[in-house]
Amino acid sequence: MVAGDGSVVIAQVGPSLVTGAAIALGGAAAGAASVRCARRCFGVSLHPAPAIAWCVVIGAALVLRTGSSAYLAPMLAFGWTGVVISGIDLRTHLIPTRLLRATSAGAIALLCGAAAIEGGLAGLGATAVAVATGGAVGWGLMHVIWLASRGSLGYGDVRLGGYLGLHLGLGGLTTVLTGFLAGFAFAALVGAFGIVALGRSTDHRFALGPSLVAGALAIVWWSAPIQLNAFPV
């Protein structure tokens, strides 16, 4: 009886350990690749330890939430790319246009591929519409804010809005708006912390990109698992 119970425990723990190790190794590899990409492609030196740690944490959260769905690949790419974007924005207050163009093209390919696997042609068609709508709404929303800001908001954040919208669009227009609302809520908290705890002035310039990425990731995680062949647009 004891041997049988032990076998059950081993059978349950074994796959969990393998999954945990795979998540840790995958996140570490993504973090190392992020640091290398930022340095070689954009001349920005990121700290390896935080980049790797964030990639591991984000990867674990998405794997545990999304499971073995085909949507896991685009979600992991989204999360790990967010680390690169946030790191570069924190260091330079700029988000390279080439980075957003490349990652947007990759995101569209991965999202459409996942939709085709999970939902066939119908899923692919619905995904194409949702991705296009989300990207347009995200860009448009940030463009309006950029115009209203009179130069205090960088245009890289507008382009970032389009990239985030590609993923948030999978859940419909409400999800897009909620994702950006969450991002600005994070930004408000960061700003308040800087003023109260760090003594910064109210006109202190800080990177908005990481907060927008965090808000979008939080909403994407909350909405998962995403059904790409059945989302309201």
Contacts in CASP RR format, 6 or more apart in sequence:
PFRMAT RR
TARGET T0000
AUTHOR 0000-0000-0000
METHOD contacts of the structure
MODEL  1
MVAGDGSVVIAQVGPSLVTGAAIALGGAAAGAASVRCARRCFGVSLHPAP
AIAWCVVIGAALVLRTGSSAYLAPMLAFGWTGVVISGIDLRTHLIPTRLL
RATSAGAIALLCGAAAIEGGLAGLGATAVAVATGGAVGWGLMHVIWLASR
GSLGYGDVRLGGYLGLHLGLGGLTTVLTGFLAGFAFAALVGAFGIVALGR
STDHRFALGPSLVAGALAIVWWSAPIQLNAFPV
19 63 0 8 1.000
20 60 0 8 1.000
23 56 0 8 1.000
23 59 0 8 1.000
23 60 0 8 1.000
23 63 0 8 1.000
24 56 0 8 1.000
24 60 0 8 1.000
26 55 0 8 1.000
26 56 0 8 1.000
26 59 0 8 1.000
27 52 0 8 1.000
27 55 0 8 1.000
27 56 0 8 1.000
27 59 0 8 1.000
27 80 0 8 1.000
28 52 0 8 1.000
28 55 0 8 1.000
28 56 0 8 1.000
30 55 0 8 1.000
30 59 0 8 1.000
30 76 0 8 1.000
30 80 0 8 1.000
30 83 0 8 1.000
31 48 0 8 1.000
31 51 0 8 1.000
31 52 0 8 1.000
31 54 0 8 1.000
31 55 0 8 1.000
31 56 0 8 1.000
31 80 0 8 1.000
31 83 0 8 1.000
32 48 0 8 1.000
32 51 0 8 1.000
32 52 0 8 1.000
34 46 0 8 1.000
34 51 0 8 1.000
34 55 0 8 1.000
34 80 0 8 1.000
34 83 0 8 1.000
34 84 0 8 1.000
35 45 0 8 1.000
35 46 0 8 1.000
35 47 0 8 1.000
35 48 0 8 1.000
35 51 0 8 1.000
35 52 0 8 1.000
37 84 0 8 1.000
38 44 0 8 1.000
38 45 0 8 1.000
38 46 0 8 1.000
38 84 0 8 1.000
38 87 0 8 1.000
38 88 0 8 1.000
39 45 0 8 1.000
39 46 0 8 1.000
41 96 0 8 1.000
41 98 0 8 1.000
41 99 0 8 1.000
42 88 0 8 1.000
42 96 0 8 1.000
42 99 0 8 1.000
44 87 0 8 1.000
44 88 0 8 1.000
44 91 0 8 1.000
44 92 0 8 1.000
45 91 0 8 1.000
46 84 0 8 1.000
46 87 0 8 1.000
46 88 0 8 1.000
46 91 0 8 1.000
51 83 0 8 1.000
51 87 0 8 1.000
54 83 0 8 1.000
55 80 0 8 1.000
55 83 0 8 1.000
58 79 0 8 1.000
58 80 0 8 1.000
58 83 0 8 1.000
58 217 0 8 1.000
59 76 0 8 1.000
59 79 0 8 1.000
59 80 0 8 1.000
61 221 0 8 1.000
62 72 0 8 1.000
62 75 0 8 1.000
62 76 0 8 1.000
62 79 0 8 1.000
62 221 0 8 1.000
62 224 0 8 1.000
63 72 0 8 1.000
63 76 0 8 1.000
65 221 0 8 1.000
65 224 0 8 1.000
65 225 0 8 1.000
66 72 0 8 1.000
66 75 0 8 1.000
66 224 0 8 1.000
66 225 0 8 1.000
66 226 0 8 1.000
67 225 0 8 1.000
69 114 0 8 1.000
69 118 0 8 1.000
69 225 0 8 1.000
69 226 0 8 1.000
70 113 0 8 1.000
70 114 0 8 1.000
70 117 0 8 1.000
70 118 0 8 1.000
71 111 0 8 1.000
71 114 0 8 1.000
71 118 0 8 1.000
71 224 0 8 1.000
71 225 0 8 1.000
71 226 0 8 1.000
71 228 0 8 1.000
73 110 0 8 1.000
73 114 0 8 1.000
74 107 0 8 1.000
74 110 0 8 1.000
74 111 0 8 1.000
74 114 0 8 1.000
74 167 0 8 1.000
75 167 0 8 1.000
75 220 0 8 1.000
75 224 0 8 1.000
75 226 0 8 1.000
77 103 0 8 1.000
77 106 0 8 1.000
77 107 0 8 1.000
77 110 0 8 1.000
78 107 0 8 1.000
78 167 0 8 1.000
78 217 0 8 1.000
78 220 0 8 1.000
79 213 0 8 1.000
79 217 0 8 1.000
81 103 0 8 1.000
81 107 0 8 1.000
82 213 0 8 1.000
82 217 0 8 1.000
84 99 0 8 1.000
85 95 0 8 1.000
85 99 0 8 1.000
85 100 0 8 1.000
85 103 0 8 1.000
85 160 0 8 1.000
85 209 0 8 1.000
85 210 0 8 1.000
85 213 0 8 1.000
86 207 0 8 1.000
86 209 0 8 1.000
86 210 0 8 1.000
86 213 0 8 1.000
86 214 0 8 1.000
87 210 0 8 1.000
88 94 0 8 1.000
88 95 0 8 1.000
88 96 0 8 1.000
88 99 0 8 1.000
89 95 0 8 1.000
89 207 0 8 1.000
89 208 0 8 1.000
89 209 0 8 1.000
89 210 0 8 1.000
90 207 0 8 1.000
90 210 0 8 1.000
93 205 0 8 1.000
93 207 0 8 1.000
94 156 0 8 1.000
95 156 0 8 1.000
95 157 0 8 1.000
95 159 0 8 1.000
95 160 0 8 1.000
95 209 0 8 1.000
97 156 0 8 1.000
97 159 0 8 1.000
100 156 0 8 1.000
100 159 0 8 1.000
100 160 0 8 1.000
100 163 0 8 1.000
103 163 0 8 1.000
104 162 0 8 1.000
104 163 0 8 1.000
104 166 0 8 1.000
107 131 0 8 1.000
107 163 0 8 1.000
107 166 0 8 1.000
107 167 0 8 1.000
108 131 0 8 1.000
108 166 0 8 1.000
111 127 0 8 1.000
111 131 0 8 1.000
111 166 0 8 1.000
111 167 0 8 1.000
111 170 0 8 1.000
111 228 0 8 1.000
112 124 0 8 1.000
112 127 0 8 1.000
112 128 0 8 1.000
112 131 0 8 1.000
113 124 0 8 1.000
114 127 0 8 1.000
114 228 0 8 1.000
115 123 0 8 1.000
115 124 0 8 1.000
115 125 0 8 1.000
115 126 0 8 1.000
115 127 0 8 1.000
115 128 0 8 1.000
115 228 0 8 1.000
115 229 0 8 1.000
116 123 0 8 1.000
116 124 0 8 1.000
118 227 0 8 1.000
118 228 0 8 1.000
118 229 0 8 1.000
119 228 0 8 1.000
119 229 0 8 1.000
120 229 0 8 1.000
122 229 0 8 1.000
123 228 0 8 1.000
123 229 0 8 1.000
126 228 0 8 1.000
126 229 0 8 1.000
126 230 0 8 1.000
126 231 0 8 1.000
126 233 0 8 1.000
127 170 0 8 1.000
127 228 0 8 1.000
127 229 0 8 1.000
129 233 0 8 1.000
130 169 0 8 1.000
130 170 0 8 1.000
130 171 0 8 1.000
130 172 0 8 1.000
130 228 0 8 1.000
130 231 0 8 1.000
130 233 0 8 1.000
131 166 0 8 1.000
131 169 0 8 1.000
131 170 0 8 1.000
133 169 0 8 1.000
133 172 0 8 1.000
133 173 0 8 1.000
133 233 0 8 1.000
134 162 0 8 1.000
134 165 0 8 1.000
134 166 0 8 1.000
134 168 0 8 1.000
134 169 0 8 1.000
134 172 0 8 1.000
134 173 0 8 1.000
134 176 0 8 1.000
135 161 0 8 1.000
135 162 0 8 1.000
135 163 0 8 1.000
135 164 0 8 1.000
135 165 0 8 1.000
135 166 0 8 1.000
135 169 0 8 1.000
135 176 0 8 1.000
136 162 0 8 1.000
137 165 0 8 1.000
137 169 0 8 1.000
137 173 0 8 1.000
137 176 0 8 1.000
137 177 0 8 1.000
138 161 0 8 1.000
138 162 0 8 1.000
138 164 0 8 1.000
138 165 0 8 1.000
138 168 0 8 1.000
138 176 0 8 1.000
138 180 0 8 1.000
139 158 0 8 1.000
139 159 0 8 1.000
139 161 0 8 1.000
139 162 0 8 1.000
139 165 0 8 1.000
140 158 0 8 1.000
140 162 0 8 1.000
141 161 0 8 1.000
141 176 0 8 1.000
141 177 0 8 1.000
141 180 0 8 1.000
142 153 0 8 1.000
142 157 0 8 1.000
142 158 0 8 1.000
142 160 0 8 1.000
142 161 0 8 1.000
142 162 0 8 1.000
142 180 0 8 1.000
143 158 0 8 1.000
145 153 0 8 1.000
145 158 0 8 1.000
146 153 0 8 1.000
146 154 0 8 1.000
146 155 0 8 1.000
146 157 0 8 1.000
146 158 0 8 1.000
153 208 0 8 1.000
157 208 0 8 1.000
157 209 0 8 1.000
157 212 0 8 1.000
160 209 0 8 1.000
160 212 0 8 1.000
160 213 0 8 1.000
161 180 0 8 1.000
161 212 0 8 1.000
164 179 0 8 1.000
164 180 0 8 1.000
164 212 0 8 1.000
164 213 0 8 1.000
164 216 0 8 1.000
165 176 0 8 1.000
165 216 0 8 1.000
167 216 0 8 1.000
167 220 0 8 1.000
168 175 0 8 1.000
168 176 0 8 1.000
168 178 0 8 1.000
168 179 0 8 1.000
168 180 0 8 1.000
168 216 0 8 1.000
168 219 0 8 1.000
168 220 0 8 1.000
169 175 0 8 1.000
169 176 0 8 1.000
169 231 0 8 1.000
169 233 0 8 1.000
170 220 0 8 1.000
170 223 0 8 1.000
170 226 0 8 1.000
170 228 0 8 1.000
170 231 0 8 1.000
171 223 0 8 1.000
171 226 0 8 1.000
171 231 0 8 1.000
171 232 0 8 1.000
172 231 0 8 1.000
172 232 0 8 1.000
172 233 0 8 1.000
173 232 0 8 1.000
173 233 0 8 1.000
174 232 0 8 1.000
175 219 0 8 1.000
175 223 0 8 1.000
178 219 0 8 1.000
179 215 0 8 1.000
179 216 0 8 1.000
179 218 0 8 1.000
179 219 0 8 1.000
180 212 0 8 1.000
180 215 0 8 1.000
180 216 0 8 1.000
182 214 0 8 1.000
182 215 0 8 1.000
182 216 0 8 1.000
182 218 0 8 1.000
182 219 0 8 1.000
183 211 0 8 1.000
183 212 0 8 1.000
183 214 0 8 1.000
183 215 0 8 1.000
183 216 0 8 1.000
184 211 0 8 1.000
184 212 0 8 1.000
185 215 0 8 1.000
186 211 0 8 1.000
186 212 0 8 1.000
186 214 0 8 1.000
186 215 0 8 1.000
187 208 0 8 1.000
187 211 0 8 1.000
187 212 0 8 1.000
190 206 0 8 1.000
190 211 0 8 1.000
191 200 0 8 1.000
191 204 0 8 1.000
191 206 0 8 1.000
194 200 0 8 1.000
194 204 0 8 1.000
195 201 0 8 1.000
195 202 0 8 1.000
195 204 0 8 1.000
220 226 0 8 1.000
END
